[in-house]
Amino acid sequence: MAHVMIVVGSVRPGRIGLPIAEWVRSRVEGAGHDVDFVDLRELALPFLDEPHHPSKRDYQHAHTRAWSARVEAADALIFVTPEYNHSYSPALKNAIDYLYAEWQAKPVGFVSYGGMSGGSRGVTALELVLSSVGAVKVPTEVNLVAASKQLADGAFAADDRQNGGVDALIAQVVAYGEALRPLQAR
């Protein structure tokens, strides 16, 4: 059993990312893995307020130390992320920037959503940021085109192809997590 962190990358009111992330959570738990579900809206990190560079891990604030411990404990991460103007949300960038060593050799996968691209342009922008902190993107990703049309009673109603894609993504981040464990900064 792996410890998989799912990060809801949007904090805006009316976001569809939360029901999408709940769907991903159900698939991860259904595969027998432990989940740390991180809703950035609830995490509520202030705009980066640490006085020292994150590579020093000299954290002054309790919220940073708590965030650090959660990321460090994860074997793998899945970001559920929107695409905002060909990029990703500022709340997600802020959460990433708080830390450095904790991301080292962590496998990351993406479930993205947004318009015609299904969020793929946002993922492309995120890849550069995450590779600069040492995270490892797995090859599989799930891009949900017009995902808002699949919401029913506040839940995301995935089709068989999407369920299969998320299941493949889960298997891949878990496998990469096992392989990369010796390289992680634990």
Salt bridges, closest charged atoms under 4 A:
GLU22 OE1 - ARG25 NH1 3.43
GLU29 OE2 - ARG25 NE 3.72
ASP34 OD2 - HIS3 ND1 2.48
ASP36 OD1 - ARG70 NH2 2.49
ASP39 OD1 - ARG15 NH1 2.78
ASP49 OD2 - HIS61 NE2 3.83
ASP49 OD1 - HIS63 NE2 3.01
ASP58 OD2 - HIS52 NE2 3.43
GLU72 OE1 - ARG57 NH2 3.10
ASP75 OD1 - ARG181 NH2 3.29
ASP75 OD1 - ARG186 NH2 2.95
GLU83 OE2 - ARG121 NE 2.60
ASP97 OD2 - LYS93 NZ 2.77
GLU102 OE2 - ARG57 NE 3.28
GLU127 OE2 - LYS137 NZ 3.72
GLU141 OE1 - LYS137 NZ 3.01
ASP167 OD2 - ARG27 NH2 2.58
